[in-house]
Amino acid sequence: MERRPSRKLFRPRLDEMVTSIRNNIITGTLEPDQYLPSEKQLAEQYGLSVQSVRKGLDLLVGEQLIVKIPKVGSKVVDPAEKGAVTIRLGYPPTLPDDADIHRLIAMFHREHPNIRVQAVPLGNTSYEQYKPYLDSGMLDVIITNYSSYLQFSENGGLGDLDVLERQDELYPFLSDAFTENGQLRVQPFVFSPLVLCYNRAHFAQLGLQEPNSSWSWQRLIECAEALDIPNERVGFRCYFSTPNRASILLMQRGKAFERGDVGRIKLSGTPMMEAIRYSRQFYEHIPSLPNSLMDWEAQKIHMFRQGKLSIVILSYFILNHLRDCDLDYDIAPVPHFGDALTVLLVIGLAVNRHSKNKEGARKLVDFMVSAKAQLAIRQNTCSLPARVTAAEWSGPEVAAINRPSRFSLFREIIPSYRLFTDLNVRESEYRELFDELRLYWAGLENEETFCSRVEAITPMLSSTP
C-alpha cells in the first residue's frame, strides 16, 4: 500500500528527495546515463505519493539534471551531450553545512546550463592536499580557508592560483586577508568570528544574568561553576584543541609574539609568556569532562543540543548544527580583559591557474559571491556571507531556522576581529608552536623546557608578518 504523508510532512520529504538526488548527481554518485529508481520505488523510499515524486522529478528536469524517457524512466543527463564543460570544485567536508554548497551549485546550473560543476569532497584544505590536484588540473576551483592560503604563500604556491578581481561589495577586511603584494588570490566566500554560545534556559533556572559584552573571563569561570551540575551537565568547556580557539586568550592578554635578533620567537620575560601562563591556569580551573569516554571535539555540539553543556565558544558555522532544533540559545561576544578581541575565520574560493576551463571556473567563483548566491547562504544557513548586503539582510525569513536572537552580533563586533597572524607568527611556525603549547597547557612540560623548545623553532627565511 502506498504511504501517504501528512500535509505537514509532505514538503520536507519532497525537499529531501530532490536534494538527495541533486547532490548525488552533482557529486558524481549518480553518473551520466544512469537511471534513477522508479517513481514507485522513490515514493516508497521517501514516503511520498507517486504524483508528488513526479513533481519533484520535474524540478530536476527543469534544472537539466535528468531527462524523462517515456515508458523507460528518468536518466541522468550527460553534460557532454549538451556541449557542456565540466568544472571540478574541491571542497572541505564541512562545506555542505557551512554554506549549503549543493543548493548553490544547482542555482548555478540553472543560470549556466552549459557548465556542469562536479563537487569533489576532500579530507582537508591543506596545501599538501591541494597541490597535486592543482598541478594535474584535476581541480578547477578550490574552496580554502585562511590557514591554507598562508600555506600556499609560505610554500611559494600562490602562483598556482589565478589573480582575481577585488569586489567592493564584499567586506574589505575579508579581501585584505587573501591579498598579497596587491594581488587577490582567493575570493572571500563566507566568514565567522568566534563567539560565546549559551543555553538561555540554564541561566534562567539559576537567575543568572546572560552573557554580554562586559563579561570578563573571571565572570565566565564564576558562572560556569554555578551552572555545572555533577553527573548532569558541564557549565563551560573550552578545550584548546585548535590554534584558532587558543589564539583568543593569547591575543587579548599577550598581544603579539616578540622576536629575538635572528628572528626567532622570544618568550622568556615577555607579556606573551604571561598570557600563556595564564591560559594554563585558566584551563586548570575549567571543569573536566565526566570521564575518558567523552570525546570533546566530536560531542560538544551534541552535548549542547542535549542540555549537557551550558556555555561553549564556537563559530557561526557551527550554529548550523543547531538550526533544526528547538533549543533556546543565544550568542554573545567572547569574554575579555578589557580589550575585546576575537578570532576571525575566513573561507574563500580560488581558481586553478592550470585549469583548462578557466573561463567556466571564473564564472563559478563570480556566481558564488553574487548577490543571489550570497543571499541564499544568509537565508538558508547560519553562516555569514562575504557580501555586505547579504550578511546584513534583515527581510522576512524564508526558511525555518532556529537562529539566535542576537544573530546580527557579528556586525557590532567587527572592530574586534583579528586573524591569528596578528600574533606575529607565520602559519608554519604556529603549527609547530601549538604542539608545544598543548604539552605545556596539559602540564606535560615545565616552563623552562617549553620556552627553550619554542625559542628554538626555526623562523621562516622571509620577513615575519
C-alpha positions, -999 to +999 in steps of 0.1 A: +000+000+000+013+035-009+023+055+021+007+090+021+024+117+041+005+143+061+005+178+047+029+188+074+055+162+063+049+165+026+072+194+018+102+183+039+101+148+024+098+162-011+127+186-005+147+157+009+142+136-022+150+164-046+181+175-026+194+139-023+191+132-060+205+165-069+235+161-046+242+126-059+242+138-095+264+168-086+289+148-067+291+120-093+274+093-071+248+091-099+268+091-131+257+104-166+233+080-184+225+062-151+187+057-144+171+067-112+149+043-092+114+040-105+088+066-094+071+039-073+104+030-056+111+067-049+076+071-034+082+042-010+117+054-001+107+089+008+071+083+020+055+103-009+028+097-034+038+089-069+022+122-080+045+141-056+075+122-068+067+133-104+065+169-093+100+165-077+114+149-108+100+177-129+121+201-108+152+182-117+142+181-153+139+219-152+174+221-137+186+200-167+200+173-144+178+145-156+156+137-186+124+116-186+122+089-212+085+077-216+079+041-205+116+038-196+125+060-167+144+091-156+180+093-168+209+114-155+219+139-182+254+136-197+268+171-199+288+161-230+256+156-249+247+192-243+281+205-253+288+215-217+321+218-199+327+203-165+342+223-137+356+203-107+352+220-074+373+208-045+358+215-010+362+205+026+338+180+041+321+206+063+311+229+035+276+215+028+267+225+063+287+258+063+273+272+030+247+248+016+270+244-014+249+219-033+220+243-034+243+270-048+256+246-074+220+238-085+213+275-088+245+280-109+234+251-132+201+269-139+219+300-149+247+283-168+233+250-183+264+247-204+287+244-174+284+214-151+300+215-117+313+183-102+318+188-064+347+168-051+348+165-013+384+163+002+397+153+035+411+188+043+421+220+027+459+220+033+484+230+007+498+194+006+463+181-002+455+206-029+489+209-047+488+176-067+452+183-078+461+218-090+493+207-108+474+179-127+445+202-135+421+178-117+405+206-098+395+239-114+382+257-083+391+251-047+375+263-015+401+271+011+405+288+045+429+314+056+454+289+071+456+270+038+460+303+019+490+311+041+504+276+034+503+284-003+520+317+003+548+303+026+555+275+002+557+297-028+525+283-042+504+314-048+514+313-085+492+282-088+462+304-080+448+329-106+447+366-097+411+376-091+394+410-092+386+425-058+349+432-053+339+463-035+306+446-024+324+422-001+337+432+033+371+448+027+388+431+057+380+397+042+396+406+008+426+420+027+432+386+043+436+370+009+457+397-007+495+397-010+515+423-029+483+439-041+470+407-057+439+389-046+443+351-049+413+339-030+378+354-033+361+357+001+330+335+003+318+331+039+333+341+073+327+340+110+341+354+143+344+331+173+316+339+198+302+327+231+271+304+227+249+296+257+218+279+268+193+306+279+172+282+300+201+272+322+208+309+330+171+315+337+169+285+360+196+299+383+185+335+379+219+344+363+223+374+340+230+363+305+264+370+289+271+404+274+299+425+260+312+434+295+319+398+305+354+391+318+370+356+318+367+356+356+330+362+353+327+333+328+345+310+353+322+320+381+291+314+360+305+281+347+310+269+383+274+278+392+260+262+360+280+230+365+259+201+379+279+169+387+267+139+367+242+161+348+258+189+329+291+208+323+289+246+328+317+255+303+343+238+283+369+254+261+393+228+250+424+244+234+424+218+206+426+242+177+450+271+171+421+295+164+405+290+198+438+291+215+446+324+199+419+343+217+435+344+252+469+349+237+458+379+216+438+395+244+465+392+271+498+389+252+490+409+221+518+396+198+549+374+200+582+392+203+612+383+182+649+379+190+679+392+170+678+364+145+641+364+141+633+336+164+603+338+188+612+353+221+592+341+252+610+344+285+600+375+304+576+387+277+538+396+281+531+367+258+547+342+282+525+357+309+494+352+287+505+316+280+509+310+318+475+325+325+460+303+298+474+272+316+459+284+349+426+292+332+424+257+317+431+241+351+401+259+366+377+247+339+358+215+350+369+183+333+345+162+312+330+133+332+353+106+320+376+095+292+346+081+272+337+117+263+353+129+230+350+167+234+356+177+198+332+151+184+305+155+210+304+192+221+275+202+199+256+170+207+261+178+244+250+214+239+219+203+220+210+178+247+214+204+275+245+187+289+266+218+283+257+254+292+284+276+275+307+270+246+329+290+223+322+284+186+317+300+152+286+309+132+295+279+110+289+255+140+255+272+146+243+253+115+242+222+137+216+239+159+194+254+131+169+224+131+165+220+169+141+238+193+168+247+218+165+282+234+200+295+229+218+328+221+252+342+214+274+369+230+309+383+224+337+362+239+349+375+273+380+397+276+404+415+299+393+450+289+404+448+252+377+429+234+393+408+206+382+377+189+395+354+161+382+358+125+377+327+103+375+332+066+367+308+037+372+317+001+373+304-035+404+302-057+408+294-094+435+269-105+459+287-128+464+254-146+427+248-153+418+241-189+383+256-182+394+288-166+365+309-180+339+285-166+359+284-133+358+322-130+321+322-138+315+298-109+335+319-085+317+351-096+284+334-091+292+321-056+298+357-045+269+372-064+240+389-047+217+359-054+240+332-041+252+351-011+216+359-001+207+322-004+235+315+021+221+341+045+185+328+042+192+291+044+221+288+068+235+304+099+268+312+081+278+347+072+282+355+035+311+377+025+288+402+006+278+431+029+242+434+018+236+397+021+252+393+055+233+423+069+200+414+052+170+417+075+140+407+055+114+381+064+128+347+070+122+322+042+134+291+060+125+276+093+159+281+110+165+284+147+187+314+148+200+331+179+181+364+187+215+382+186+224+368+151+234+403+140+260+404+168+287+398+142+282+434+128+285+450+162+319+433+169+336+438+136+363+461+152+373+432+174+381+408+146+417+396+144+435+370+123+457+346+141+487+360+122+482+392+142+501+373+169+532+380+147+536+344+137+535+326+104+513+297+097+541+271+097+555+285+129+522+285+147+515+248+139+549+239+155+543+263+183+508+250+190+521+215+195+544+228+223+516+249+238+493+219+242+521+200+260+527+229+284+490+236+290+484+199+297+511+200+324+534+177+305+562+202+301+577+227+325+580+264+317+618+263+312+617+234+288+587+249+270+604+283+264+636+267+252+618+245+227+597+273+214+626+297+211+644+270+191+618+269+164+634+279+131+619+311+117+609+315+081+637+329+059+614+357+047+604+386+070+578+380+096+543+393+090 
